[in-house]
Amino acid sequence: MTGNGKVDKSGEGLKIGLYIEDDVLRAGLASLLSQISCMVEIIPPEDFSNHQPVAPAVSLDLFVVTSSNRFHGSKDVGWGGFSAPRVLMILEEPELGSEVDLFSDYPADSYLMRTGLTVEALGQALSQVVSGQMLMPLSVGRMLMSRAMESPTLAATLTSRETGVLHLLAEGLSNKQIGRRLDISEHGAKRLVGSVLTKLNTPNRTSAVVLAIKAGLL
């Protein structure tokens, strides 16, 4: 709800794949999403109990998952016959201990805290993630920066073009936006992003940016 008591319409009309193993949390998030007027596809956990891709894939705008799930796959898993270009992870506060490697244990493109989650906050987050922005809760950012002070420097050999792409990733730009900024095709931008992720040995854009900060590349 907004300050005027009206439901915020950010995220309205998006096609959301909801994979939540906890029944209560799944129902709660489905209720929030319905208030945003999203099209919600509930993905039952048993649909991919073997953790294998299911075809054919139905295209969605976004997966919403939670760190409390037992299975944390990538966006390429083909969950329940659905595919989406981005994954939003809902984080549980107790799971952010010092032993957690956020991006390996909980792979996603953006993150939100479950605590205090509202219709307005979720709607705005969905719109931002789909538009290519990277979301990171303040508490998570502080934790990562604290660890960065203690982390060894990463030796990574990036070309000047790849370093430029890394800075654009830090701005939260999509492949299409990176292509426009560099005056290259979206496919060319995708290749460059893939090269950066490979050289940094990271699973996604968010982890690449955080690792680059740790290594002093940004």
Z-matrix of the N, CA and C atoms (Angstrom, degrees):
N
C 1 1.466
C 2 1.519 1 110.02
N 3 1.308 2 116.89 1 146.60
C 4 1.455 3 121.60 2 175.48
C 5 1.512 4 109.11 3 -86.49
N 6 1.342 5 115.88 4 177.92
C 7 1.456 6 120.18 5 179.10
C 8 1.510 7 112.25 6 -64.49
N 9 1.346 8 117.35 7 -19.15
C 10 1.465 9 120.91 8 179.54
C 11 1.527 10 112.26 9 -92.44
N 12 1.348 11 115.62 10 5.76
C 13 1.454 12 119.29 11 179.37
C 14 1.513 13 113.44 12 81.89
N 15 1.335 14 118.11 13 10.55
C 16 1.452 15 122.23 14 179.93
C 17 1.526 16 109.46 15 -101.25
N 18 1.333 17 115.11 16 147.53
C 19 1.455 18 119.46 17 178.48
C 20 1.517 19 109.58 18 -71.94
N 21 1.351 20 115.97 19 128.69
C 22 1.460 21 120.50 20 178.09
C 23 1.524 22 108.68 21 -70.21
N 24 1.326 23 117.28 22 134.31
C 25 1.454 24 121.27 23 -175.11
C 26 1.524 25 113.19 24 -100.10
N 27 1.337 26 118.03 25 11.17
C 28 1.452 27 119.76 26 173.57
C 29 1.522 28 108.28 27 -60.48
N 30 1.325 29 116.51 28 133.43
C 31 1.458 30 120.41 29 -179.37
C 32 1.513 31 114.17 30 88.91
N 33 1.341 32 117.32 31 -1.50
C 34 1.466 33 120.96 32 -178.08
C 35 1.522 34 110.84 33 -60.97
N 36 1.339 35 116.80 34 136.17
C 37 1.453 36 122.21 35 175.22
C 38 1.515 37 115.24 36 86.12
N 39 1.328 38 118.40 37 -3.26
C 40 1.457 39 120.98 38 179.69
C 41 1.527 40 110.53 39 -72.86
N 42 1.330 41 115.81 40 149.35
C 43 1.466 42 121.80 41 176.48
C 44 1.528 43 107.83 42 -96.66
N 45 1.324 44 116.13 43 111.45
C 46 1.457 45 122.00 44 -172.42
C 47 1.526 46 110.91 45 -113.05
N 48 1.317 47 116.56 46 129.52
C 49 1.456 48 122.05 47 172.02
C 50 1.515 49 108.72 48 -95.55
N 51 1.321 50 117.66 49 119.10
C 52 1.464 51 121.97 50 -175.51
C 53 1.523 52 109.51 51 -106.40
N 54 1.344 53 115.84 52 108.38
C 55 1.459 54 119.60 53 175.96
C 56 1.523 55 108.69 54 -113.65
N 57 1.324 56 117.00 55 99.59
C 58 1.461 57 123.70 56 -179.66
C 59 1.528 58 107.49 57 -132.27
N 60 1.320 59 117.61 58 121.31
C 61 1.462 60 120.09 59 -177.77
C 62 1.529 61 112.35 60 -75.75
N 63 1.334 62 117.69 61 -32.58
C 64 1.459 63 121.79 62 -179.69
C 65 1.530 64 110.18 63 -75.20
N 66 1.330 65 117.06 64 122.09
C 67 1.465 66 121.65 65 -174.94
C 68 1.528 67 112.75 66 -60.67
N 69 1.337 68 116.47 67 -43.91
C 70 1.465 69 120.50 68 -177.18
C 71 1.523 70 110.91 69 -66.91
N 72 1.329 71 116.43 70 -45.88
C 73 1.460 72 120.15 71 179.94
C 74 1.522 73 110.97 72 -65.23
N 75 1.346 74 116.63 73 -38.94
C 76 1.462 75 120.42 74 178.77
C 77 1.525 76 110.83 75 -60.44
N 78 1.338 77 116.14 76 -44.81
C 79 1.463 78 120.55 77 179.82
C 80 1.523 79 111.09 78 -64.51
N 81 1.332 80 116.49 79 -39.34
C 82 1.461 81 120.16 80 179.81
C 83 1.512 82 112.51 81 -65.26
N 84 1.335 83 116.67 82 -44.87
C 85 1.462 84 119.99 83 179.48
C 86 1.524 85 111.12 84 -68.90
N 87 1.325 86 117.25 85 -37.32
C 88 1.468 87 120.36 86 177.32
C 89 1.523 88 110.17 87 -61.44
N 90 1.329 89 116.51 88 -37.88
C 91 1.465 90 120.95 89 178.22
C 92 1.527 91 110.94 90 -65.58
N 93 1.334 92 116.56 91 -44.33
C 94 1.465 93 119.89 92 178.10
C 95 1.520 94 110.72 93 -61.57
N 96 1.339 95 116.40 94 -44.31
C 97 1.463 96 120.48 95 -178.63
C 98 1.524 97 111.39 96 -64.76
N 99 1.325 98 117.29 97 -36.18
C 100 1.468 99 120.03 98 179.15
C 101 1.523 100 111.06 99 -65.46
N 102 1.331 101 116.98 100 -31.93
C 103 1.466 102 120.81 101 177.96
C 104 1.525 103 111.60 102 -71.25
N 105 1.343 104 116.12 103 -21.87
C 106 1.464 105 120.48 104 177.16
C 107 1.523 106 110.10 105 -87.39
N 108 1.331 107 116.60 106 -6.05
C 109 1.473 108 122.65 107 -178.04
C 110 1.521 109 111.81 108 66.64
N 111 1.336 110 116.28 109 38.71
C 112 1.461 111 120.90 110 172.72
C 113 1.529 112 109.12 111 -84.59
N 114 1.339 113 115.86 112 156.70
C 115 1.450 114 120.58 113 169.10
C 116 1.521 115 106.35 114 -88.44
N 117 1.321 116 117.98 115 114.35
C 118 1.463 117 122.14 116 -173.09
C 119 1.523 118 110.40 117 -107.32
N 120 1.337 119 116.00 118 126.73
C 121 1.456 120 122.37 119 172.81
C 122 1.526 121 107.58 120 -108.02
N 123 1.333 122 117.11 121 112.43
C 124 1.460 123 121.32 122 177.55
C 125 1.532 124 108.13 123 -78.77
N 126 1.324 125 116.83 124 123.95
C 127 1.462 126 121.19 125 -178.89
C 128 1.531 127 108.25 126 -103.36
N 129 1.328 128 118.57 127 104.45
C 130 1.468 129 120.85 128 -178.35
C 131 1.525 130 110.80 129 -64.04
N 132 1.337 131 118.58 130 137.38
C 133 1.465 132 121.50 131 -179.93
C 134 1.519 133 113.07 132 -55.39
N 135 1.346 134 117.50 133 -34.40
C 136 1.457 135 119.78 134 -177.26
C 137 1.523 136 112.77 135 -68.93
N 138 1.336 137 117.39 136 -12.44
C 139 1.461 138 120.34 137 -179.84
C 140 1.516 139 111.90 138 -66.53
N 141 1.320 140 118.13 139 -21.76
C 142 1.459 141 119.19 140 179.42
C 143 1.529 142 110.28 141 -141.55
N 144 1.342 143 115.14 142 47.49
C 145 1.462 144 120.61 143 -178.63
C 146 1.522 145 111.91 144 -60.26
N 147 1.342 146 116.75 145 -24.67
C 148 1.461 147 120.32 146 177.78
C 149 1.518 148 112.53 147 -90.30
N 150 1.352 149 116.31 148 1.53
C 151 1.465 150 121.90 149 178.20
C 152 1.529 151 111.40 150 59.29
N 153 1.308 152 116.58 151 37.37
C 154 1.450 153 121.40 152 179.87
C 155 1.524 154 109.95 153 -113.18
N 156 1.370 155 117.23 154 147.99
C 157 1.463 156 119.81 155 177.22
C 158 1.526 157 111.05 156 -59.93
N 159 1.307 158 116.10 157 144.09
C 160 1.458 159 121.93 158 177.60
C 161 1.515 160 108.14 159 -116.55
N 162 1.323 161 117.58 160 130.89
C 163 1.457 162 121.24 161 -178.58
C 164 1.527 163 108.26 162 -121.96
N 165 1.338 164 118.90 163 156.47
C 166 1.472 165 125.51 164 -3.88
C 167 1.526 166 112.07 165 -76.76
N 168 1.319 167 115.90 166 154.11
C 169 1.462 168 120.79 167 -177.57
C 170 1.522 169 111.13 168 -88.80
N 171 1.317 170 115.87 169 138.10
C 172 1.461 171 122.71 170 175.36
C 173 1.519 172 107.50 171 -100.44
N 174 1.322 173 117.37 172 128.33
C 175 1.460 174 121.08 173 -173.55
C 176 1.522 175 112.26 174 -76.99
N 177 1.341 176 115.75 175 130.23
C 178 1.456 177 123.47 176 174.30
C 179 1.522 178 108.58 177 -120.85
N 180 1.324 179 117.04 178 167.47
C 181 1.463 180 120.62 179 176.51
C 182 1.519 181 111.92 180 -81.21
N 183 1.340 182 116.21 181 -29.72
C 184 1.463 183 119.02 182 -170.09
C 185 1.522 184 110.71 183 -165.44
N 186 1.334 185 116.13 184 143.18
C 187 1.454 186 121.49 185 166.92
C 188 1.521 187 108.43 186 -96.83
N 189 1.316 188 117.55 187 137.83
C 190 1.465 189 122.38 188 169.49
C 191 1.522 190 106.99 189 -113.97
N 192 1.335 191 116.32 190 121.33
C 193 1.461 192 121.99 191 -178.22
C 194 1.530 193 108.42 192 -130.67
N 195 1.319 194 116.76 193 177.08
C 196 1.460 195 120.15 194 179.44
C 197 1.519 196 110.98 195 -134.75
N 198 1.325 197 116.39 196 151.39
C 199 1.463 198 121.22 197 -179.45
C 200 1.523 199 111.92 198 -70.18
N 201 1.335 200 118.13 199 -13.61
C 202 1.465 201 120.68 200 178.25
C 203 1.526 202 112.05 201 -78.64
N 204 1.345 203 117.84 202 -10.26
C 205 1.461 204 120.88 203 175.98
C 206 1.528 205 110.23 204 -61.79
N 207 1.318 206 116.18 205 146.56
C 208 1.467 207 119.23 206 175.36
C 209 1.520 208 110.95 207 -75.28
N 210 1.325 209 116.79 208 -31.78
C 211 1.462 210 121.22 209 -178.64
C 212 1.513 211 109.56 210 -106.78
N 213 1.336 212 116.45 211 124.23
C 214 1.460 213 121.73 212 177.86
C 215 1.526 214 108.14 213 -120.29
N 216 1.333 215 115.91 214 93.79
C 217 1.448 216 120.01 215 179.77
C 218 1.507 217 111.11 216 -96.11
N 219 1.329 218 115.96 217 179.34
C 220 1.459 219 120.81 218 176.23
C 221 1.515 220 109.03 219 -91.41
N 222 1.339 221 115.78 220 173.90
C 223 1.459 222 119.94 221 -179.43
C 224 1.527 223 112.02 222 -71.08
N 225 1.341 224 117.41 223 -7.76
C 226 1.460 225 121.29 224 -179.41
C 227 1.527 226 112.23 225 -95.04
N 228 1.338 227 117.55 226 5.58
C 229 1.455 228 120.75 227 -175.30
C 230 1.524 229 111.83 228 -67.52
N 231 1.311 230 118.12 229 -29.30
C 232 1.454 231 120.75 230 -177.08
C 233 1.509 232 110.74 231 78.66
N 234 1.326 233 116.32 232 45.86
C 235 1.463 234 122.35 233 -174.02
C 236 1.519 235 112.24 234 -56.71
N 237 1.324 236 115.56 235 118.76
C 238 1.459 237 120.79 236 174.15
C 239 1.510 238 113.83 237 57.18
N 240 1.324 239 118.09 238 26.50
C 241 1.451 240 121.53 239 -178.31
C 242 1.508 241 113.96 240 84.40
N 243 1.342 242 117.74 241 8.97
C 244 1.460 243 122.17 242 -179.87
C 245 1.527 244 110.26 243 -113.51
N 246 1.321 245 116.10 244 149.51
C 247 1.460 246 121.01 245 174.49
C 248 1.522 247 108.60 246 -133.95
N 249 1.333 248 116.03 247 151.45
C 250 1.465 249 121.40 248 179.41
C 251 1.522 250 108.58 249 -150.29
N 252 1.349 251 117.02 250 147.52
C 253 1.466 252 120.16 251 -178.05
C 254 1.519 253 113.83 252 -73.25
N 255 1.356 254 118.10 253 -18.13
C 256 1.464 255 119.55 254 -175.57
C 257 1.526 256 111.00 255 -140.81
N 258 1.347 257 113.86 256 155.42
C 259 1.464 258 121.11 257 179.49
C 260 1.526 259 109.31 258 -127.62
N 261 1.344 260 116.18 259 128.34
C 262 1.462 261 122.30 260 174.35
C 263 1.523 262 108.01 261 -106.84
N 264 1.335 263 116.62 262 121.41
C 265 1.458 264 122.62 263 -178.53
C 266 1.529 265 110.67 264 -100.37
N 267 1.334 266 116.47 265 126.20
C 268 1.462 267 121.87 266 173.18
C 269 1.527 268 107.39 267 -90.26
N 270 1.332 269 117.25 268 118.84
C 271 1.462 270 122.29 269 -174.24
C 272 1.524 271 112.33 270 -96.43
N 273 1.327 272 114.93 271 144.26
C 274 1.458 273 122.35 272 172.99
C 275 1.528 274 107.66 273 -95.56
N 276 1.315 275 118.33 274 129.10
C 277 1.472 276 122.60 275 -176.40
C 278 1.530 277 113.63 276 -53.25
N 279 1.356 278 119.87 277 -45.39
C 280 1.462 279 119.67 278 -176.49
C 281 1.522 280 114.14 279 -63.71
N 282 1.351 281 117.49 280 -16.37
C 283 1.456 282 120.33 281 -175.85
C 284 1.520 283 112.68 282 -88.50
N 285 1.330 284 117.31 283 7.14
C 286 1.456 285 120.63 284 -177.86
C 287 1.522 286 111.60 285 -100.58
N 288 1.323 287 117.33 286 36.21
C 289 1.455 288 121.22 287 178.89
C 290 1.511 289 112.27 288 -71.64
N 291 1.323 290 115.89 289 173.40
C 292 1.461 291 121.59 290 -175.35
C 293 1.518 292 112.63 291 -65.20
N 294 1.352 293 116.78 292 -21.48
C 295 1.461 294 119.28 293 -177.54
C 296 1.525 295 112.09 294 -84.02
N 297 1.301 296 117.90 295 -7.19
C 298 1.465 297 121.43 296 -175.74
C 299 1.525 298 111.33 297 -82.55
N 300 1.347 299 115.98 298 128.67
C 301 1.461 300 121.31 299 169.06
C 302 1.521 301 105.43 300 -99.83
N 303 1.320 302 116.16 301 95.55
C 304 1.460 303 122.36 302 -168.40
C 305 1.519 304 112.81 303 -50.39
N 306 1.339 305 117.07 304 -48.65
C 307 1.462 306 119.79 305 -170.36
C 308 1.523 307 112.97 306 -81.81
N 309 1.331 308 117.58 307 -20.99
C 310 1.459 309 120.07 308 174.54
C 311 1.523 310 110.56 309 -85.87
N 312 1.342 311 115.66 310 -42.79
C 313 1.463 312 120.06 311 -177.48
C 314 1.524 313 112.45 312 -76.96
N 315 1.324 314 116.91 313 -34.29
C 316 1.464 315 122.17 314 -175.99
C 317 1.532 316 110.22 315 -131.95
N 318 1.355 317 118.05 316 71.40
C 319 1.466 318 120.53 317 -176.67
C 320 1.520 319 112.72 318 -67.16
N 321 1.318 320 116.46 319 128.16
C 322 1.467 321 122.49 320 178.31
C 323 1.521 322 108.27 321 -164.26
N 324 1.333 323 115.89 322 172.35
C 325 1.464 324 121.04 323 178.07
C 326 1.520 325 111.67 324 -92.25
N 327 1.328 326 117.17 325 -29.13
C 328 1.460 327 121.92 326 179.81
C 329 1.522 328 109.05 327 -148.99
N 330 1.345 329 114.66 328 162.80
C 331 1.462 330 119.83 329 -173.59
C 332 1.527 331 110.95 330 -136.64
N 333 1.341 332 115.50 331 144.30
C 334 1.464 333 123.12 332 173.95
C 335 1.524 334 108.30 333 -133.70
N 336 1.333 335 116.97 334 148.53
C 337 1.455 336 120.19 335 174.16
C 338 1.531 337 109.48 336 -84.09
N 339 1.323 338 116.61 337 140.45
C 340 1.465 339 121.04 338 177.56
C 341 1.529 340 110.74 339 -68.85
N 342 1.324 341 116.68 340 -34.90
C 343 1.460 342 121.47 341 -177.25
C 344 1.529 343 111.17 342 -60.27
N 345 1.320 344 116.81 343 124.63
C 346 1.456 345 121.11 344 176.44
C 347 1.516 346 115.13 345 72.30
N 348 1.334 347 117.72 346 17.18
C 349 1.464 348 120.77 347 -178.80
C 350 1.527 349 110.39 348 -67.37
N 351 1.337 350 116.52 349 128.91
C 352 1.463 351 122.30 350 -178.68
C 353 1.520 352 110.54 351 -121.43
N 354 1.327 353 116.20 352 167.85
C 355 1.461 354 121.22 353 176.36
C 356 1.523 355 110.30 354 -58.26
N 357 1.320 356 116.65 355 -45.68
C 358 1.462 357 121.20 356 -178.18
C 359 1.518 358 111.25 357 -63.30
N 360 1.336 359 117.20 358 -46.63
C 361 1.464 360 120.82 359 -178.48
C 362 1.520 361 111.00 360 -64.65
N 363 1.329 362 117.23 361 -41.41
C 364 1.456 363 121.05 362 -179.95
C 365 1.521 364 111.00 363 -67.14
N 366 1.328 365 117.33 364 -43.22
C 367 1.462 366 120.84 365 179.22
C 368 1.515 367 112.39 366 -61.18
N 369 1.327 368 116.82 367 -44.80
C 370 1.460 369 120.78 368 178.46
C 371 1.520 370 110.79 369 -64.37
N 372 1.334 371 116.19 370 -39.80
C 373 1.463 372 120.41 371 179.86
C 374 1.523 373 111.25 372 -63.56
N 375 1.322 374 117.27 373 -43.63
C 376 1.461 375 121.25 374 179.47
C 377 1.522 376 110.89 375 -59.67
N 378 1.328 377 116.78 376 -46.03
C 379 1.464 378 121.07 377 -179.81
C 380 1.520 379 111.14 378 -61.73
N 381 1.338 380 116.48 379 -42.40
C 382 1.461 381 120.61 380 -178.37
C 383 1.521 382 111.55 381 -67.10
N 384 1.324 383 117.00 382 -43.38
C 385 1.460 384 120.49 383 -178.47
C 386 1.521 385 110.95 384 -65.14
N 387 1.330 386 117.09 385 -45.09
C 388 1.465 387 121.14 386 -179.46
C 389 1.526 388 111.02 387 -63.73
N 390 1.336 389 117.18 388 -31.80
C 391 1.469 390 120.34 389 179.56
C 392 1.525 391 112.41 390 -79.65
N 393 1.334 392 117.23 391 -0.70
C 394 1.459 393 120.51 392 175.67
C 395 1.509 394 115.48 393 101.64
N 396 1.330 395 117.50 394 3.58
C 397 1.458 396 119.65 395 178.93
C 398 1.531 397 110.66 396 -82.16
N 399 1.337 398 115.22 397 154.32
C 400 1.455 399 121.34 398 -179.25
C 401 1.521 400 109.40 399 -106.65
N 402 1.335 401 117.33 400 121.72
C 403 1.462 402 121.81 401 -178.93
C 404 1.523 403 110.78 402 -101.28
N 405 1.329 404 115.77 403 138.14
C 406 1.458 405 121.59 404 178.80
C 407 1.528 406 108.68 405 -145.88
N 408 1.334 407 118.90 406 118.57
C 409 1.465 408 120.38 407 177.93
C 410 1.523 409 111.17 408 -58.61
N 411 1.324 410 116.41 409 147.19
C 412 1.459 411 121.21 410 -178.12
C 413 1.522 412 111.54 411 -57.46
N 414 1.336 413 117.01 412 -41.80
C 415 1.465 414 120.04 413 -178.71
C 416 1.522 415 111.73 414 -63.54
N 417 1.339 416 116.43 415 -35.78
C 418 1.457 417 120.68 416 178.58
C 419 1.525 418 110.16 417 -70.91
N 420 1.329 419 116.31 418 -42.68
C 421 1.458 420 120.10 419 178.23
C 422 1.518 421 112.07 420 -59.25
N 423 1.319 422 116.52 421 -41.97
C 424 1.465 423 120.57 422 178.51
C 425 1.524 424 111.08 423 -63.67
N 426 1.327 425 115.86 424 -41.34
C 427 1.456 426 120.31 425 179.13
C 428 1.525 427 110.98 426 -61.81
N 429 1.333 428 116.28 427 -44.67
C 430 1.457 429 120.61 428 -178.34
C 431 1.525 430 111.89 429 -67.53
N 432 1.326 431 116.48 430 -40.38
C 433 1.456 432 119.61 431 179.03
C 434 1.525 433 110.66 432 -66.44
N 435 1.326 434 116.95 433 -35.25
C 436 1.460 435 120.66 434 177.34
C 437 1.515 436 110.52 435 -63.57
N 438 1.321 437 115.96 436 -41.31
C 439 1.464 438 119.79 437 178.40
C 440 1.522 439 111.23 438 -68.73
N 441 1.321 440 115.99 439 -34.34
C 442 1.465 441 120.06 440 -178.28
C 443 1.518 442 111.26 441 -60.51
N 444 1.324 443 117.10 442 -31.14
C 445 1.457 444 121.09 443 179.93
C 446 1.527 445 111.39 444 -66.38
N 447 1.342 446 115.98 445 -23.34
C 448 1.456 447 120.34 446 -177.15
C 449 1.520 448 112.55 447 -104.94
N 450 1.330 449 118.00 448 -2.21
C 451 1.463 450 121.27 449 -173.86
C 452 1.518 451 111.56 450 -88.70
N 453 1.337 452 117.68 451 144.34
C 454 1.461 453 120.70 452 176.83
C 455 1.518 454 111.01 453 -69.75
N 456 1.312 455 116.77 454 154.85
C 457 1.461 456 121.80 455 179.34
C 458 1.518 457 110.22 456 -69.36
N 459 1.309 458 116.14 457 134.29
C 460 1.453 459 121.47 458 179.37
C 461 1.520 460 109.86 459 -88.13
N 462 1.312 461 116.30 460 128.60
C 463 1.466 462 120.68 461 177.36
C 464 1.524 463 107.77 462 -89.29
N 465 1.293 464 116.92 463 103.17
C 466 1.461 465 121.68 464 -179.55
C 467 1.517 466 109.17 465 -128.57
N 468 1.321 467 116.19 466 131.09
C 469 1.453 468 120.96 467 -179.27
C 470 1.513 469 109.47 468 -100.23
N 471 1.313 470 116.16 469 98.39
C 472 1.458 471 122.15 470 177.77
C 473 1.513 472 109.50 471 -107.80
N 474 1.330 473 116.16 472 142.30
C 475 1.457 474 119.90 473 173.62
C 476 1.526 475 108.49 474 -71.57
N 477 1.325 476 116.09 475 167.29
C 478 1.466 477 119.47 476 179.03
C 479 1.528 478 110.51 477 -61.73
N 480 1.331 479 116.84 478 -36.29
C 481 1.462 480 120.44 479 178.73
C 482 1.534 481 110.30 480 -66.66
N 483 1.332 482 116.61 481 -42.27
C 484 1.463 483 120.46 482 179.43
C 485 1.527 484 111.41 483 -66.57
N 486 1.324 485 116.19 484 -36.21
C 487 1.461 486 119.81 485 176.53
C 488 1.523 487 110.11 486 -63.87
N 489 1.340 488 115.70 487 -39.43
C 490 1.456 489 119.86 488 176.43
C 491 1.514 490 111.68 489 -62.56
N 492 1.332 491 116.38 490 -41.00
C 493 1.463 492 121.09 491 177.54
C 494 1.525 493 110.67 492 -63.03
N 495 1.333 494 116.20 493 -38.55
C 496 1.461 495 120.71 494 178.97
C 497 1.528 496 111.06 495 -60.63
N 498 1.325 497 116.65 496 -40.47
C 499 1.468 498 120.42 497 177.36
C 500 1.533 499 111.09 498 -65.55
N 501 1.336 500 116.19 499 -36.18
C 502 1.465 501 119.63 500 178.60
C 503 1.530 502 111.02 501 -70.71
N 504 1.328 503 116.19 502 -34.51
C 505 1.464 504 119.58 503 174.69
C 506 1.523 505 110.51 504 -62.92
N 507 1.326 506 115.49 505 -36.99
C 508 1.466 507 120.17 506 178.98
C 509 1.528 508 111.12 507 -65.22
N 510 1.338 509 116.75 508 -25.02
C 511 1.465 510 121.01 509 176.59
C 512 1.528 511 111.30 510 -81.30
N 513 1.349 512 116.25 511 -7.97
C 514 1.461 513 120.37 512 178.83
C 515 1.515 514 114.15 513 83.97
N 516 1.341 515 117.67 514 20.76
C 517 1.464 516 120.63 515 -177.17
C 518 1.523 517 111.66 516 -76.64
N 519 1.327 518 116.19 517 147.29
C 520 1.457 519 122.54 518 175.66
C 521 1.525 520 109.16 519 -81.23
N 522 1.348 521 117.11 520 171.88
C 523 1.465 522 120.57 521 177.74
C 524 1.527 523 111.22 522 -58.24
N 525 1.330 524 116.00 523 -41.99
C 526 1.461 525 119.79 524 -179.87
C 527 1.527 526 110.99 525 -62.43
N 528 1.334 527 116.33 526 -43.07
C 529 1.468 528 120.61 527 179.82
C 530 1.523 529 111.65 528 -67.70
N 531 1.336 530 116.38 529 -37.36
C 532 1.468 531 120.29 530 176.79
C 533 1.521 532 109.92 531 -64.05
N 534 1.340 533 116.42 532 -42.42
C 535 1.453 534 120.33 533 178.52
C 536 1.520 535 112.23 534 -59.82
N 537 1.330 536 116.17 535 -43.06
C 538 1.466 537 119.95 536 178.64
C 539 1.523 538 110.97 537 -64.29
N 540 1.346 539 116.41 538 -41.67
C 541 1.459 540 120.34 539 -178.25
C 542 1.538 541 111.29 540 -65.02
N 543 1.345 542 116.24 541 -36.42
C 544 1.466 543 120.62 542 -177.77
C 545 1.523 544 112.51 543 -95.61
N 546 1.339 545 116.35 544 -0.67
C 547 1.465 546 121.83 545 -178.96
C 548 1.528 547 111.49 546 60.14
N 549 1.332 548 115.66 547 44.59
C 550 1.454 549 121.82 548 175.62
C 551 1.527 550 107.89 549 -131.06
N 552 1.335 551 116.38 550 172.70
C 553 1.462 552 120.01 551 -179.38
C 554 1.529 553 110.78 552 -73.60
N 555 1.317 554 114.97 553 161.29
C 556 1.464 555 119.48 554 177.00
C 557 1.530 556 110.47 555 -61.59
N 558 1.341 557 116.00 556 -36.77
C 559 1.466 558 120.44 557 178.45
C 560 1.525 559 110.65 558 -64.46
N 561 1.342 560 116.22 559 -40.52
C 562 1.461 561 119.93 560 177.63
C 563 1.514 562 111.43 561 -64.26
N 564 1.330 563 116.10 562 -39.10
C 565 1.466 564 120.40 563 177.83
C 566 1.523 565 110.30 564 -64.59
N 567 1.332 566 116.04 565 -39.99
C 568 1.463 567 120.21 566 179.52
C 569 1.521 568 110.65 567 -62.63
N 570 1.338 569 117.18 568 -39.42
C 571 1.465 570 121.13 569 177.70
C 572 1.520 571 111.41 570 -63.05
N 573 1.342 572 116.09 571 -43.20
C 574 1.462 573 120.41 572 179.82
C 575 1.527 574 111.21 573 -64.68
N 576 1.319 575 116.29 574 -43.29
C 577 1.467 576 120.06 575 178.35
C 578 1.528 577 109.86 576 -60.99
N 579 1.332 578 116.34 577 -43.38
C 580 1.460 579 120.59 578 178.42
C 581 1.514 580 112.26 579 -61.07
N 582 1.330 581 116.24 580 -38.48
C 583 1.464 582 121.02 581 178.17
C 584 1.521 583 111.23 582 -64.45
N 585 1.338 584 115.95 583 -41.54
C 586 1.471 585 120.47 584 178.85
C 587 1.526 586 110.22 585 -63.37
N 588 1.328 587 116.97 586 -45.92
C 589 1.462 588 120.65 587 -179.37
C 590 1.525 589 111.00 588 -62.66
N 591 1.336 590 116.25 589 -38.63
C 592 1.462 591 120.50 590 179.57
C 593 1.523 592 111.32 591 -65.80
N 594 1.335 593 116.72 592 -46.55
C 595 1.464 594 120.23 593 -178.47
C 596 1.526 595 112.48 594 -66.15
N 597 1.316 596 116.17 595 -32.61
C 598 1.464 597 119.52 596 178.53
C 599 1.529 598 111.99 597 -88.26
N 600 1.354 599 115.01 598 -5.89
C 601 1.471 600 120.90 599 179.25
C 602 1.529 601 111.18 600 55.80
N 603 1.317 602 115.21 601 49.38
C 604 1.461 603 121.28 602 -178.92
C 605 1.530 604 109.97 603 -121.71
N 606 1.346 605 117.77 604 148.93
C 607 1.461 606 120.86 605 -175.48
C 608 1.521 607 115.19 606 -80.19
N 609 1.345 608 117.80 607 -20.32
C 610 1.460 609 119.71 608 -176.83
C 611 1.525 610 110.96 609 -156.36
N 612 1.328 611 115.18 610 176.40
C 613 1.465 612 121.65 611 -175.57
C 614 1.525 613 112.25 612 -62.87
N 615 1.328 614 115.38 613 -43.86
C 616 1.459 615 119.37 614 -176.83
C 617 1.518 616 111.28 615 -60.01
N 618 1.333 617 116.43 616 -47.23
C 619 1.459 618 119.77 617 -179.24
C 620 1.523 619 111.19 618 -66.95
N 621 1.344 620 118.03 619 -31.83
C 622 1.461 621 120.81 620 177.62
C 623 1.522 622 110.91 621 -64.21
N 624 1.327 623 116.53 622 -42.85
C 625 1.465 624 120.60 623 -179.99
C 626 1.524 625 110.84 624 -65.03
N 627 1.330 626 116.46 625 -44.70
C 628 1.468 627 119.68 626 -179.56
C 629 1.522 628 110.81 627 -64.62
N 630 1.336 629 117.23 628 -42.29
C 631 1.459 630 120.85 629 178.93
C 632 1.520 631 110.85 630 -64.32
N 633 1.339 632 116.22 631 -38.21
C 634 1.464 633 120.18 632 178.52
C 635 1.524 634 111.35 633 -64.49
N 636 1.331 635 116.31 634 -37.09
C 637 1.469 636 120.21 635 176.74
C 638 1.524 637 109.83 636 -64.43
N 639 1.333 638 115.95 637 -43.56
C 640 1.462 639 120.36 638 178.41
C 641 1.528 640 111.23 639 -60.24
N 642 1.339 641 115.87 640 -39.29
C 643 1.459 642 120.80 641 -175.93
C 644 1.525 643 112.99 642 -83.35
N 645 1.315 644 116.88 643 -2.76
C 646 1.455 645 119.66 644 -179.07
C 647 1.514 646 113.82 645 77.70
N 648 1.341 647 116.70 646 18.08
C 649 1.463 648 120.59 647 179.65
C 650 1.520 649 111.60 648 -83.70
N 651 1.321 650 117.34 649 -13.99
C 652 1.468 651 122.19 650 178.22
C 653 1.521 652 109.50 651 -125.36
